[in-house]
Amino acid sequence: MPDAQPTDGTTRGILDDFGAYRTARPDHHRDLFARGMVVLDTATLLDLYRYPAAARADLLKALHRVRDRLWVPHQALAGFWRGREAALGDVGRATDEAAAALAAAEEQALRGLRAWADRVSLDAESLHGLEQGLRDAHGHVADRLADVARRHVTAVADTEEDPVVADLDGLLYGRVGEPHPHEPADEPAWRGVWRELLVEATARRQDVLLVTGGSGDGWWRVDDEGNPRGPRPDLYEELRAAAGVRLFLMRPDTFLRHAREQFDLAVPEGSFADVGRAARPREDVTGLERLAGAFVADQGFEAVVVDYRRNHVVVEGERRGVERGALVLDAQRGDPRAAAAWIGGLARRHAGIGVVVFPERPADMLLNGVSVLGVPAVWRSGAGWDGSDSAREQGWLTR
């Protein structure tokens, strides 16, 4: 008996409808850098503030080599301007946090030193010398930290003096999409970016290389541990159907490495490391993404990371035919009221958040604060999950 054929008369292979899973080869990369449409998202633009000056210059040099095919959706640029002040503040906050951690470590070390001095009956003069040596060492590190932050990171609030704004203005002039006046207010920003991209790619009929910071903004297919593996299959196929072209994704450090190879650019290894570190705080986020991956897998929908930070991850997926989101948080410490307010701000920023997920049961005051927000809370409990009454009522604790 002959093999059965599809009823629509076509002959299909194993890669039909599954092109997103195909491995990108060197010839694909050559074609992309020679003829592809290169698109930047909001995270890539904002991360320019987090690079040392030399690494930023190297990435901009690579982007200038594809400038004739470079394009930024209007929605992505709007996200840049909305997030610019926060990105500028990240530098100061990170420096302040590091300085506070150093000061706390110094105090702890001094207490330990004094306890030891009491145990061994060390004379006061010798103890003073040891204390001064410890203070001098910590002071040197604190001074060095401030110096590095001042010299290597850009944080100029005045847009007329901001080198990042000046660089982007020169790079992107005439390469920004038209505004769409009727963007739905309750959808993630990346969906508006995607609509613009579909229209532009249909007009250009060029394969699309989206340079996106980290694993953020909903573009990536991720594995069970939250690691990005390639473009989402549904987006890949939607672009293929609309424009007849392929979708490729790269993080900025990967783009820079391929650009060095394709254009024979002089880029030191340190720039790849600097760009990669800024794009993804690797150790902290991976643990949260694993928690997110486990949660959405147990809920029965595929994880798509749409935002990531050091202390939270936002994932989206279709659950029981409805698109829902989850806010996955690091363990919360400090003032529960302030933490609840922070969570509320995140929930408002990411429309569609249906549940907040913790790695462990939060303190009662924080749990009450989240309840006041009207958002169910779920937390890890052994190999399974536990949660608030509203989480149970809304079915978040069952598949």
N, C-alpha and C positions, 0 to 999 in steps of 0.2 A: 504494500500500500504506500503511495507517495506521501511525503511529509505534508502535514496540513499547512496551508498558507493563510495569512491574515485575510479577513473577509473584505477589507478595502482594496485588495489586489496588490498591495505593496509587499516587498520582501524585506524583512527586518533582520538586523544583526544585534549582537549583544551590546553594542555601544549606542544604538539608537535610543534616544531619550535618556542616555546615561553619559553624555559627553563630559559632564562635570567631574567624573571620576577618572578621566584619562590623564595620564602623567604628561606634564608639559616637557617637551624635549628641546635640545639646543636649537633646532631649526625653527621651532615655535618662537623661541625668544628672539632669534635673529629677525624673524618677520615682524614681531611685535615692535621691536625697537626701530625697525626700518619704516614700517607702514602703519602701525597700530595707532589707535586713538588712546591717549594717556589721560586718565581722569584722576583728580585728587579729591579726597574727601575731607571733611572738617577736621578729623583727628590728625591727619597728615599736616594740614596747615597749622594747627595749634601746636603740634609737637616741635615746630621750628623754634619756639620759645624755650624748649627744654634742651636743645643741643648746645654744646660749646660752639663758639664762633667758627672755628675751623671746620667742624663737622657740618654745620649749617651751610657754610660756603661750598663744601664739597657736594652736598645734596643739591643745592641750587645750581651748581655748575652742570650736574647731570641732567637736571630738569630743563635747563636752557638748550641742551642738545636735542630735545624732543619738542621744543617750544612750538614749532609749526603745527604740531598735532596735539598740543596740550589743551585741556578743557576742564573747567570747573563748573559744576552745577550751581545755579544761583542760590539754591537752598543750602548747599555746602558752604558757600561764602557767607551766607547769613548766619550759619552756625559758628563760623570763625569769629565774626564780630560779636555775637552774643557771648562767646566763651573766652574772648581775648583777655578781659580784665581778670577773670578767674585764673587763666593760664599765667598771667603776669604775677598774680598773687601766689601761685604754687611755688615759685622760686623762694620767696620770702618765708612762706610757711615751712617749706622743707628745711631751710637753713635754721629757722627758729626751733623746729622740732629736734634737729640734730644737736644744736647748741644746748637745748634743755636736757637732752639725753646725756650729753657729755657732763653737764653740771651735776646731774643726778648720779652718774657713775663716779664722779670725783668725790661727792659727799659719801657715797657708800664705801669707796676705797679708803677715805679718811677714817670712817668709823671702824672699819676692819683693822686699819693700821693702829689706831689708838687702843682697840681691844687687845691686839697682840702685844703692844707696848706695856699694857697693864699686866698681862700674864707673865712677861719676862722681866718686869721691873726695869724697863728702859728709862734712862735718865731723860729729863725734859729737854736738854740741849740736843741730844741725839734724835729724839722724837721730832723736835722742831725742824731739824735738818731734813729728815725724811718727808715730813709734811710739805716743806717748801719744794723739795724735788718733785713730789707728786703734783703740787699745784702748778709748778712751772711746766711740767710735761703736758698737763691738760690745757693750760693756757696756750701753749704752742699749737696744739691741735685745733683749738677753737679759733685762734688767729688765722691759721692756715685755711680752715673751713670758710671763714668769712672772705678771705682773699680770693680763694678759688671761685666762690659764688659771684663775687664782684667782677672778676676778670673774664670768666668763661661763660656766664649765662646772661642773656639779654633780658632786661626788665625795664623798659622805658615806657612810661605811661603816655607821654605826649606822642600822639600819632604823627606829628610833623617831624619828630626826632627819632622815632622808632625804626631801627634798621630792618626789622622783619617786615613791617608795613611797606617800607620803601622797596625792598627786594621783591615782595609779592606784587606790588603795583607795576613794576617793570616787567616781571615775568608773565603776569596774567592779563595785562591790558589787551582788550579785544578778544579775550578767551574765556569769558564768563557767560553762562547761560542767561536767558531771559527770565524775569520773575514770573511766577504763576500766581495770579491774584486770588485764587480760591483754594488755597491749601487747607485741608481739613485740620481743625485745631487739635483733635484728639488722637492723631496718629503719630508714630515715631518719625522723627525728622528724616531718617534714612529713606523712608518710602517716597517722600517728595523728591529726594535726590535721585532715586531709582526711576521715577516717572520721567524726570528731565533727561536722564541718561538714555532711556529707551527711545525718546524722540530724537535726540541728537545722533545716536548710533544708527537709527533708521535712515536719517538723512545722509550720514557719511558713508555707511556701509563698510566700516573698518572694524576689525577685531578690537575689542576693548581691553585695555590694561588698567585696572583700577588699583591705584596705590592707596592703601588704607592703613592707618596706624593700628598696630597690634591686631587683635582678633575682633575689633569693635565694629559697631554700627550694622549688624545684621547681615553682612555679606557672606560670612564663612560657613561652610559645613565643618562641624567639629566632631571629634571622636568622643568616646565615652569619658575620657579624662579632660575634656574641654580644649584639646589642642586643635588649632585650625588646620584643615586638610585640603581645602580648595573651595571654590565658589559653591554656594548653595545650588543643588541640582534644579530646583524650581526656577531660580533666577537665571541660571545658565540656559535652560530650555526656553524660558520666556523671551530672552534676548535673541536666541537662535530663531525662534518663530517670528518675532517682530522684525528683525533686521537682517537675518541670515548670517550673523557673525557670532564669534565665540567670545566668552568672558574669561579673563584671566585676572587673578588677584596676586598682589605682592605687598609685603610690608615694606616700609621705606628703606630699611637696611638691605633687604633683598634686591629692591630696585637699584639701589646704589651699586651693589656688587655686580649686577648684570650690566649696568651702564658702564662701569669701568671696563668690563670685558668687551662690550660691543663697540665702544668709542675709544678704547685705549686711553682712558683717563688716568691721570696720576692721582690716586686716592690712597692714602695710608690706611693700614689695617685699623689704626685707632679710631678712624671716623666710622667704620662699620660698627665697632663696639659701642661708640658713643650714641649713634643713631638707634642701635638695637636696644640699648638700655633705656633710652627715653621712650621708645615705642611700647615697651612692655616691662613692668616691674615683675620679673619672671617668678621669683620664688613665692611671693605673697599671692599673686593672682592665680597661679596654677592650683593651689589648694582650694581656693574658692570655686574655681571652675570645675574642679572634680566634684565638689559638693553640689554645684549647680547641675552638672551632668547626671549625677546619681538621682537628684530630685526629679528632673524632667523625664528621665528614663523610667522611674517608678510611676510617674504620672501618665506615661503612655504617649508622650509627644516628643518630637525631635528637638534637641537643644540648638538654639541659635543665639550666640552671644552678641548682644547689640551694644553693650557698653561695659567697660571694665575699668576699675581703678584699684588702688592698693587695698582698699577696705570694702569694696563691694563689686558685684557683678550683676548685670541685668541680662536676663535671658527671655526669649519669646518662643512661642510655639503654638500649634493648633491643638486644642484640647477639647475633645467631644464636639468637633465641628466649629469651635469658637476660638479665635486667636486671643491668647492670654499671655500675660507676662509675669515673671517672678523676680523679686529683688533679693539677691543672695548676699548676706552680710557677714563680715568678720565678727568675731566675738566682741560685744560692746562693753567698754569699760568707761569709768568716769561718771559724770552726772547723767542719770537716766532720763531726766527731762530734756536736757540738751540733746541726748542721743535720739530721743523720740522726735524732737523738732527736726533734727537732721534727716531722719528717715522720712518724715513727712515731706520735706523739701525734695528728696529724691523721688518719692512717689508722684509728686506733682510734676516733676520734670519729665518723667517717663510715663506718659499716659498709657493706660492699659495694665498697670501693675495690679495683679489680683491677689498676690500673697507675698509675705515677707518670710524669708527662710534664714534661720540661724544655725550655726554648727552645733549649738547646745541650747538648753533652755535658758532664756534670758531672765534677768532679775524681774521680780513681780512689778516693780514700779515701771520698768521699761515695757514690760508686757502690757500693762494697763495703758501706757502712753500710746502704744501701737494700736490697741483696741479703740481708743478714742479717735484715732485717725480713720477708723472704719475699715481697716485692712486686716485680714486674717494673718496669724503667725504660725509658722511650722518650724520644728527644730529636729535635729538628729536625735534619735533615741535608740542606742544600740545599733542593730543592723537595719532598723526601720525608722519610722517617723512618729512624732507626737505633735500636738498643736493645740491652739486655742479652740474654744467651743465654736466660734464662727468658722474656723478652718474645717472642723468636723462637719458642721452643718452644710457647708458649701462643697463638700466632697473632696477636699484637698488631701485627706488622709486615706483615701481609697482610690483605686484605679477606675 
